[in-house]
Amino acid sequence: MSIMRTFATVAFIVGALSISQSSYAQTTTNAEKPCGCAWRDAATGQAVASGPLQTVSPVVGQRYYRGVLPSAADPNTAFDPETGRNFVLDASCVWRDAATGQAVASGPLQTVSPVVGQPYYRGVLPSAADPNTAFDPETGRNFVSVPCPPPTQTTKPSPTTTVTTPEENKKVALQIRGFGGTRFVNGNTPCATGFDGAVLFPLGNRVLVGPTGGFEWICSSLVQTIGGGPPPSTFINQSVGFKSGNFGGSIAFPFGGWQLGVHGGATVAGSTITQNGGVCLTSGCTISSTTTHDTVVGPFVGGYISHSIFSHVGVFVEYDYRRLKDIKSSVSVFDLHDSDLVGGLVLSFGRHKVK
């Protein structure tokens, strides 16, 4: 009887330990985050692109993610030309920042729209409740992750390995901008509109320099008034409008999706000068008008800040200052210190997207 009781006690203890160990193993397995090496469309089973995700901006409380497509030469690496960050895929199928080793979000990628042959990808964040699934509210598509292969089947680079793409660092950036705004001249605010372009060469990893050129049209504005008053009186009003070409150089500092730049050079302006003169008596005014044209050259300097909103497409605001002076036969026709405040769209092609 004593032997049977001892055997029963041992069996109970072993059974309890087995149940406890099984429960612990099951809890640990359920707590592990699935790695999700690849993704497929849940409805069709078709494979879709996937890669690291970059947070762009919050939209009504929800984060919007920009996807980074892995390199075609080595799908275990990815490079983001907008931020300059490199990513690597570790042995657990987790994307990490190559410089810091920090894990980053990843998931399926959706092509938004091709621009000059290079598509732009929008990332879909996996579900917090089930990281093996993802839902895109914009398209209504569901995605499921493909199970990871055994660790022995893949060899991934170390998280601390820095992946460099020297060909990206050597690319030249081309920017084409269209803008509109206002000019400030002697208390008046005539309209200003135009376009310009720049070819920017990389100087190091975070500086771009190169020549710029463009055209600007400025509405006619009153710049000088002589005489006037109640009758009898005489008066002369002078207005000037410009069609100008701006030529110089620019230096830009891209950071993330933003770019800060300064530029300067010479303005070659064709001026249209209108003079209205007359005599006002109690019976009325007699007015005559003359228009002359002249070309003046003066310096300009300015600065801008731009932000990319899509691949190759951005918006910007800019402030410029000019000095335009016209003297004929020792007589000053006009002497203007004026400023521009404009904004518009920028198209950017090459290493750094802006603008």
C-alpha positions in Angstrom: 0.0 0.0 0.0 2.8 2.4 0.8 4.5 1.6 -2.5 1.3 2.3 -4.5 0.8 5.6 -2.6 4.3 6.7 -3.4 3.9 5.8 -7.1 0.7 7.8 -7.3 2.3 10.8 -5.7 5.2 10.7 -8.1 2.8 10.3 -11.1 0.8 13.3 -9.9 3.9 15.5 -9.6 5.2 14.5 -13.0 1.8 15.1 -14.6 1.6 18.5 -13.0 5.0 19.4 -14.2 4.2 18.3 -17.7 1.0 20.3 -17.8 2.8 23.4 -16.4 5.6 23.0 -18.9 3.2 22.6 -21.8 1.2 25.7 -20.8 4.4 27.7 -20.5 5.6 26.6 -24.0 2.2 27.4 -25.5 2.2 30.9 -23.8 5.7 31.6 -25.1 4.8 30.6 -28.6 1.7 32.7 -28.7 3.7 35.7 -27.3 6.3 35.5 -30.1 5.8 38.1 -32.9 5.6 36.5 -36.3 8.3 37.8 -38.6 6.3 37.7 -41.8 9.1 37.5 -44.4 6.8 37.9 -47.4 3.3 39.0 -48.1 0.5 37.9 -50.4 -3.0 39.2 -51.4 -5.4 37.3 -49.2 -8.0 37.1 -52.0 -5.8 36.0 -54.9 -2.7 34.5 -53.2 -0.5 36.7 -55.4 2.8 37.8 -54.0 3.1 41.5 -53.3 6.2 43.7 -52.6 7.1 44.3 -49.0 9.8 46.3 -47.2 10.5 48.8 -44.4 8.0 51.6 -43.7 8.7 55.3 -43.1 6.3 57.5 -41.2 5.3 60.5 -43.3 2.7 62.5 -41.4 -0.4 62.0 -39.2 -3.7 62.2 -41.1 -6.8 62.6 -38.8 -5.1 60.6 -36.1 -3.7 57.9 -38.4 -0.1 57.6 -39.5 0.6 57.5 -43.2 3.5 55.2 -44.2 5.8 55.5 -47.2 7.3 52.2 -48.3 10.9 51.6 -49.2 11.4 49.0 -52.0 14.3 46.5 -51.3 17.2 46.6 -53.7 16.9 44.5 -56.8 20.5 43.4 -56.5 20.2 42.4 -52.9 16.7 42.1 -51.5 18.0 41.8 -48.0 18.9 45.6 -48.2 17.0 48.7 -48.9 18.0 52.4 -49.4 15.7 55.4 -49.0 17.0 58.3 -51.2 14.6 60.8 -49.5 16.1 60.3 -46.0 19.5 58.7 -46.9 18.8 55.8 -44.5 19.9 52.2 -45.2 18.0 49.1 -44.0 19.0 45.5 -43.7 16.9 42.3 -43.1 18.2 40.2 -40.2 18.0 36.5 -39.6 14.5 36.8 -38.0 13.1 38.7 -41.1 13.0 41.9 -39.2 14.0 45.1 -41.0 16.5 47.3 -39.1 18.2 50.6 -39.6 21.7 49.6 -40.8 23.4 52.4 -38.9 21.7 52.0 -35.5 20.4 48.4 -35.6 17.0 49.6 -34.4 14.0 47.6 -35.7 11.6 49.5 -38.0 8.1 48.8 -39.1 7.6 46.8 -42.3 4.7 45.4 -44.3 3.2 45.1 -47.8 3.8 47.9 -50.3 1.2 49.5 -52.7 2.2 51.3 -55.9 0.7 54.7 -55.9 1.7 56.3 -59.2 4.7 56.1 -61.5 6.5 59.4 -62.1 9.1 59.4 -64.9 9.3 55.6 -64.8 9.9 55.3 -61.0 6.9 54.3 -58.9 6.1 55.6 -55.5 5.1 53.1 -52.8 2.6 53.5 -50.0 3.2 51.1 -47.1 0.4 49.2 -45.2 1.0 48.6 -41.5 0.2 45.1 -40.2 -2.7 44.7 -37.8 -1.8 45.2 -34.1 -4.1 42.4 -33.1 -2.7 39.9 -35.7 0.7 40.9 -37.2 0.2 38.2 -39.8 -2.5 40.2 -41.5 -2.8 43.7 -42.9 -5.7 45.7 -44.3 -5.5 48.7 -46.7 -8.6 50.9 -46.1 -7.8 52.9 -49.3 -8.1 49.9 -51.7 -10.0 47.4 -49.5 -7.4 44.8 -50.0 -6.4 42.2 -47.3 -2.9 40.8 -47.0 -1.4 37.8 -45.2 2.2 37.1 -44.4 4.0 34.0 -45.6 5.6 31.9 -42.8 9.3 32.4 -42.2 11.7 29.8 -43.4 13.9 28.0 -40.8 16.8 30.2 -39.7 19.3 27.7 -41.1 18.0 28.3 -44.6 18.9 32.0 -44.8 22.0 34.0 -44.1 21.4 37.6 -43.4 23.9 40.5 -42.9 24.6 41.7 -39.3 22.3 44.5 -38.1 25.4 46.6 -37.6 26.5 46.2 -41.3 26.3 49.5 -43.1 25.1 49.2 -46.7 26.3 51.9 -49.0 25.1 52.8 -52.4 27.8 55.0 -53.9 26.0 55.3 -57.2 23.2 57.1 -55.4 25.6 59.6 -53.8 26.9 60.6 -57.2 23.6 61.4 -58.8 22.9 65.0 -59.9 19.6 66.6 -58.9 17.5 68.5 -61.4 14.8 70.9 -60.1 12.1 72.6 -62.2 9.8 75.1 -60.4 6.7 77.1 -61.2 5.6 79.9 -58.8 3.3 82.8 -58.2 2.9 85.4 -55.5 3.3 89.1 -54.8 6.0 91.8 -54.9 6.4 94.6 -52.4 7.4 97.9 -54.1 7.1 101.3 -52.4 4.1 100.2 -50.4 2.4 98.5 -53.4 1.9 94.8 -54.0 1.8 93.9 -57.7 1.5 90.3 -58.8 4.6 88.1 -59.6 4.7 84.8 -61.4 7.3 82.8 -63.3 9.4 79.6 -63.4 13.0 78.6 -62.9 15.3 75.6 -62.8 18.5 74.4 -61.2 21.1 71.6 -61.7 22.5 70.7 -58.3 25.6 68.6 -57.8 26.3 66.7 -54.5 29.0 68.2 -52.4 29.4 65.6 -49.7 26.3 63.7 -48.5 24.1 66.6 -47.3 24.9 69.6 -49.5 24.0 70.4 -53.1 25.4 73.2 -55.2 24.9 74.3 -58.8 23.7 77.0 -61.3 20.2 78.3 -61.5 18.2 80.3 -64.0 14.7 81.4 -64.6 12.1 84.0 -65.8 9.8 86.2 -63.8 7.0 88.5 -64.9 6.0 91.4 -62.5 2.8 93.4 -62.9 3.1 97.1 -63.4 3.1 99.1 -60.2 3.0 102.8 -59.3 6.6 103.8 -58.1 6.6 107.6 -58.1 4.1 110.5 -57.9 5.0 114.2 -58.4 2.6 117.0 -57.8 -1.2 116.6 -57.6 -3.7 118.1 -55.2 -6.9 120.1 -55.6 -7.4 122.2 -58.8 -5.6 124.0 -60.1 -2.6 121.6 -60.0 -0.3 119.5 -62.2 0.9 115.9 -61.6 3.1 113.1 -63.0 2.5 109.4 -62.1 5.1 106.8 -63.0 4.5 103.1 -63.1 7.0 100.3 -63.9 6.5 96.6 -64.8 9.3 94.1 -65.4 10.0 90.9 -67.4 13.2 89.7 -65.9 15.7 86.8 -66.2 17.4 85.7 -63.1 20.8 84.0 -63.3 23.1 82.8 -60.5 23.9 79.9 -58.3 22.2 77.9 -55.4 23.3 75.9 -52.4 20.8 73.5 -50.8 20.7 71.4 -47.7 18.3 68.4 -47.9 17.1 66.7 -44.7 14.4 64.1 -44.8 11.6 65.2 -47.1 12.6 68.9 -46.6 15.1 71.1 -48.3 16.5 74.5 -47.3 18.2 76.6 -49.9 19.7 80.0 -50.6 20.5 81.5 -54.0 21.8 84.7 -55.5 23.1 86.3 -58.7 22.0 88.9 -61.3 18.6 90.1 -62.6 18.5 91.3 -66.2 15.1 93.1 -66.4 13.3 94.6 -69.3 11.3 97.5 -67.8 8.1 99.0 -69.2 7.8 102.6 -67.8 4.5 104.4 -68.1 4.2 108.1 -67.2 0.9 109.8 -66.9 1.0 113.6 -66.6 -1.6 116.3 -66.7 -3.2 119.5 -65.5 -6.3 119.7 -63.4 -8.5 122.8 -63.4 -11.9 123.3 -61.9 -13.4 122.5 -65.3 -11.6 119.1 -65.5 -8.2 117.4 -66.1 -6.1 117.1 -69.2 -4.0 114.0 -69.2 -1.2 112.7 -71.5 0.5 109.3 -71.3 3.9 108.1 -72.5 5.5 104.6 -72.4 9.2 103.8 -72.7 11.2 100.6 -72.4 14.6 100.1 -70.9 16.9 97.2 -69.7 18.5 97.3 -66.3 20.7 94.9 -64.4 20.9 94.5 -60.7 21.7 91.9 -58.0 19.3 89.5 -56.3 19.5 87.2 -53.3 16.9 84.9 -51.7 16.1 81.8 -49.7 13.5 79.1 -49.8 12.2 76.0 -48.0 10.5 73.1 -49.7 8.8 69.8 -48.8 8.2 66.7 -50.9 4.5 65.6 -51.0 5.0 62.7 -53.5 7.9 61.1 -55.3 9.5 63.9 -57.5 6.8 66.4 -56.5 7.0 69.0 -53.8 5.8 72.5 -52.7 7.9 75.5 -51.6 7.8 79.1 -50.4 10.5 81.6 -51.2 11.6 85.2 -50.4 13.8 87.2 -52.8 15.3 90.7 -52.6 16.3 92.8 -55.6 17.9 96.2 -56.3 16.9 97.7 -59.7 18.2 101.2 -60.6 17.8 103.1 -63.9 19.6 106.4 -64.5 19.4 108.3 -67.8 21.5 111.5 -68.4 22.3 111.8 -64.7 18.6 111.7 -63.9 17.1 108.8 -61.9 14.3 107.2 -63.8 13.6 104.8 -60.9 15.6 103.3 -58.0 13.8 100.3 -56.5 14.5 98.2 -53.4 11.8 95.5 -53.7 11.0 92.0 -52.3 9.1 89.0 -53.6 7.2 86.5 -51.6 6.1 83.5 -53.8 5.1 79.9 -53.6 4.6 77.0 -56.0 5.3 73.5 -57.1 8.7 71.9 -57.7 9.6 68.8 -59.8 12.8 67.1 -58.7 14.7 64.3 -60.4 17.8 62.6 -59.2 19.2 61.7 -55.8 17.4 64.1 -53.6 13.7 64.6 -53.9 12.2 68.0 -52.9 12.1 70.5 -52.9 
